[in-house]
Amino acid sequence: MKKLLQAPNLAIATLWADQLRSAGVATSVQRAYASSIAGEIPPDQALPEVWVDDAADHARALALLDEWRRRPERRWACPRCHEIVEGPFDLCWNCGAPAPA
């Protein structure tokens, strides 16, 4: 096992671990409930952590998380209503028109 990163809260740690598992990277969340003793231990030591089960998957897991956290670069103007649509969407959120080819 190898520590991947520290998460700001349990919900985010669980989401990251679930995403990685669905991509084929075995992970676990450690210190999931340590926040209850924050103050008894330093607060930064009470945050949950995401760990990869196989250290060989560490670099791949970091690359996947980095890719998922990057802001989508795709941006297009709807040909029907001229609304600006950002992200991986193929339909205009405003009128439902398909993205231009």
Secondary structure by P-SEA (a helix, b strand, c coil): cccccccccaaaaaaaaaaaaaacbbbbbcccccccccccccccccbbbbbbccccaaaaaaaaaaaaacccccccccccccccccccccccccccccccc
